[in-house]
Amino acid sequence: MVANKKGAEVKSQKKNKFLEEVGEKFLRILIVTVFAASLYGIDFIYKQIDAPLTRVFVGGDFINLKEQDLASLVEKEIDGGFLSMNLNHLREQLQRHPWIHEVSVRKEWPSTLKVEVVEEVPIARWGHKGFLNRLGERLELPENSTLKSLPVIESEFGTSQDMIKQYQIVSELLVPTRLKLAELQRDSVGAWQVNTVHGIKLVLGREQIVEKIRRFVIVWRSGLELKMDNISLIDLRYPNGIAVAWKDDGLAKIQSSEVIDSNYSAA
């Protein structure tokens, strides 16, 4: 009886072990099947959602950049559908364009891409070859008739960022005189000089540029502006006045609105 009982127990254990192995195999197969079905379903849904972009909008205020050229560039760089489109790649590619300062891109369901562009704005020429934007960053841009009229900035001393800051300061200070800056120069020793579109040259020296121009504005508006057609050069390197060189080679040193002495030494 004992032997038969042990034999039955052994058979039962083998049967249970067999059932467990079959159950584990079935569970693995079931998991794999469910996983594969899920992947197929996800892939199917993804492909259904990842529809081609059928509407592309390009916006921004453009002066030198042509909207049609930009739209063509955007379409060229589209490398996927609504989900698979890489927005970072598109943004990077567009910002390589010399006329583009900043780009914002976004997608709108179900198949729309919107691109907003901030156009790069050159405000001055850097020497006679390159251009600078408002931050003093150098721009490599093709020549055109509009750019030729920009003021020229030249420097043998300092960075383009320093020069653009000083250009903006000087331009703002000269607003009351209506003298427009045509060229701003800084030589190897750090001395500043301004050429205006009216043909008048302003010699500023190295220091206290703001104070000198403010003093010049006072003198200019006190009556000197009435003689602007006869002025060749104005030297501002003096603590109490300015020196004026006339186009007929005359020379005068002016304090307030009065001509006082033509014999002077530079300060």
C-alpha positions in Angstrom: 0.0 0.0 0.0 2.8 2.4 0.9 4.6 1.7 -2.4 1.5 2.3 -4.5 0.8 5.5 -2.6 4.4 6.8 -3.3 4.0 5.8 -7.0 0.8 7.8 -7.3 2.4 10.8 -5.6 5.3 10.7 -8.0 3.0 10.5 -11.0 0.9 13.4 -9.6 4.0 15.5 -9.1 5.2 14.8 -12.7 1.8 15.6 -14.0 1.7 18.9 -12.1 5.2 19.8 -13.3 4.2 19.0 -16.9 1.1 21.2 -16.5 3.2 24.0 -15.0 5.7 23.8 -17.9 2.9 23.9 -20.4 1.2 26.8 -18.6 4.5 28.8 -18.6 5.1 28.1 -22.3 1.5 29.1 -23.1 1.8 32.3 -21.0 5.1 33.2 -22.8 3.4 32.6 -26.1 0.4 34.7 -25.0 2.6 37.5 -23.8 4.6 37.5 -27.1 1.4 37.4 -29.1 -0.2 40.3 -27.2 3.0 42.3 -27.4 3.3 41.7 -31.1 -0.3 42.6 -31.6 0.2 45.7 -29.6 3.2 46.7 -31.6 1.3 46.1 -34.8 -1.7 48.1 -33.5 0.5 51.0 -32.4 2.4 51.0 -35.7 -0.9 50.9 -37.5 -2.3 53.8 -35.5 1.0 55.7 -35.7 0.9 55.4 -39.5 -2.7 56.5 -39.6 -1.9 59.6 -37.4 1.4 60.4 -39.1 -0.4 61.8 -42.1 1.5 64.0 -44.6 1.6 67.8 -43.8 -0.9 69.3 -46.2 -1.0 72.9 -44.9 2.2 74.9 -44.3 1.9 78.5 -43.1 4.9 80.9 -43.1 4.5 84.2 -41.2 6.6 87.2 -40.3 7.4 90.8 -41.3 9.7 90.6 -44.3 11.8 93.4 -45.9 14.7 91.7 -47.5 13.6 88.1 -47.2 11.1 86.9 -49.9 8.2 84.9 -48.5 8.0 82.6 -51.5 11.7 81.7 -51.2 11.2 81.0 -47.5 8.1 78.8 -48.2 10.1 76.8 -50.7 12.9 76.4 -48.2 10.5 75.1 -45.6 8.9 72.6 -48.0 12.4 71.4 -49.0 13.3 70.7 -45.4 10.1 68.8 -44.4 11.3 65.3 -43.7 8.3 63.5 -42.3 4.6 63.5 -41.5 2.7 65.1 -38.6 4.3 63.0 -35.9 7.6 62.1 -37.5 8.5 65.6 -38.6 11.6 66.8 -36.7 10.9 70.4 -35.7 14.4 70.9 -34.2 16.0 69.9 -37.4 13.8 72.2 -39.4 14.5 75.1 -37.0 18.3 74.6 -37.2 18.2 74.5 -41.0 16.2 77.6 -41.4 18.3 79.6 -38.9 21.3 79.0 -41.2 19.8 81.3 -43.7 21.6 84.7 -43.6 18.4 86.7 -43.4 16.8 84.7 -40.6 17.4 85.8 -37.0 15.0 83.6 -35.2 12.5 80.8 -36.0 9.5 79.4 -34.2 7.9 76.2 -35.5 4.9 74.2 -34.3 2.4 71.6 -35.5 -1.4 71.8 -35.3 -3.6 68.8 -35.7 -4.2 67.1 -38.0 -1.8 68.1 -40.8 -0.7 71.7 -40.3 2.8 73.2 -39.9 3.2 76.8 -38.8 6.5 78.7 -39.1 7.1 82.2 -37.7 10.3 84.0 -38.8 12.0 87.0 -37.3 14.0 88.5 -40.1 17.6 89.6 -39.5 18.1 93.3 -39.7 21.5 94.7 -40.7 21.8 98.3 -39.3 25.4 99.1 -40.4 28.1 98.0 -42.7 31.2 96.4 -41.1 34.0 98.1 -43.1 33.1 97.6 -46.8 32.7 93.9 -46.8 30.3 92.7 -44.1 27.3 93.9 -42.0 26.3 94.1 -38.4 23.0 93.6 -36.7 21.7 95.5 -33.7 23.8 93.2 -31.3 27.0 93.8 -33.2 26.9 90.3 -34.7 28.6 90.0 -38.0 26.4 89.0 -41.0 27.5 87.5 -44.3 24.9 88.9 -46.7 24.7 89.4 -50.4 25.0 93.0 -51.7 22.0 94.9 -52.8 21.1 98.5 -53.4 19.4 98.9 -50.0 22.4 97.7 -48.1 24.7 100.1 -49.8 23.0 103.1 -48.1 23.7 101.7 -44.6 26.3 103.7 -42.5 29.8 102.3 -42.4 31.6 101.3 -39.1 35.3 100.8 -39.2 37.6 100.0 -36.3 41.3 99.3 -35.7 40.6 99.1 -32.0 37.8 97.2 -30.2 35.2 94.6 -31.1 32.2 94.8 -33.4 29.9 94.7 -30.3 31.7 97.7 -28.8 31.4 99.6 -32.1 27.7 98.9 -32.6 26.9 100.1 -29.1 28.8 103.3 -29.7 27.2 103.8 -33.0 23.7 103.6 -31.4 24.7 106.1 -28.7 26.2 108.6 -31.2 23.3 108.3 -33.6 20.8 108.9 -30.8 22.7 111.9 -29.5 22.8 113.5 -32.9 19.1 113.3 -33.4 18.4 116.9 -32.3 21.0 118.2 -34.9 19.3 116.3 -37.8 22.9 115.3 -38.8 22.7 111.6 -39.9 25.7 109.4 -39.3 27.3 108.1 -42.5 30.5 106.6 -41.1 31.9 105.9 -37.6 35.6 105.3 -37.3 37.9 104.3 -34.4 41.6 104.3 -35.1 44.4 102.3 -33.6 44.8 104.5 -30.5 41.1 104.5 -29.8 40.2 107.9 -31.1 36.7 108.4 -32.6 35.6 110.2 -35.7 32.2 110.7 -37.4 31.4 111.5 -41.0 27.8 112.7 -41.6 25.7 112.4 -44.8 25.9 116.2 -45.0 29.7 116.1 -45.6 30.6 117.4 -42.1 33.3 115.5 -40.2 33.2 115.4 -36.3 36.5 114.7 -34.5 35.7 113.3 -31.1 39.0 112.1 -29.6 39.3 109.2 -27.2 37.3 110.1 -24.0 34.1 111.7 -22.8 32.3 111.1 -26.1 28.8 111.6 -24.8 29.7 114.9 -23.0 31.4 116.3 -26.1 28.4 115.5 -28.4 26.0 117.0 -25.9 28.1 120.2 -25.8 28.2 120.2 -29.6 24.4 119.9 -29.8 24.0 123.0 -27.7 26.4 125.0 -29.9 24.8 123.6 -33.0 21.3 124.6 -32.1 22.4 128.0 -30.9 23.1 129.1 -34.5 25.9 127.0 -35.9 23.4 124.9 -37.9 22.6 128.0 -40.0 26.1 127.8 -41.4 26.1 124.0 -42.0 26.5 124.3 -45.8 29.9 126.0 -45.2 31.3 123.7 -42.6 33.9 121.1 -43.4 35.0 119.8 -40.0 34.1 120.3 -36.4 36.7 119.4 -33.7 35.1 118.5 -30.3 38.3 117.8 -28.4 38.2 120.9 -26.2 37.0 121.2 -22.7 35.0 124.5 -23.2 34.2 124.7 -26.8 34.6 123.4 -30.3 36.7 124.3 -33.4 35.1 124.7 -36.8 36.9 124.3 -40.1 35.1 126.1 -43.0 35.0 124.9 -46.6 36.8 128.1 -47.6 39.7 127.0 -45.3 38.6 129.4 -42.6 38.9 128.2 -39.0 37.2 129.3 -35.8 37.1 128.2 -32.2 33.6 128.5 -30.9 32.3 128.8 -27.3 28.5 128.7 -26.9 27.4 130.5 -30.1 30.2 132.9 -30.3 33.4 132.8 -32.5 36.3 133.7 -30.1 39.7 132.6 -31.3 41.2 130.7 -34.2 44.5 130.0 -32.4 44.1 126.9 -30.3 45.8 123.7 -29.2 44.2 120.3 -29.1 43.1 118.9 -25.8 
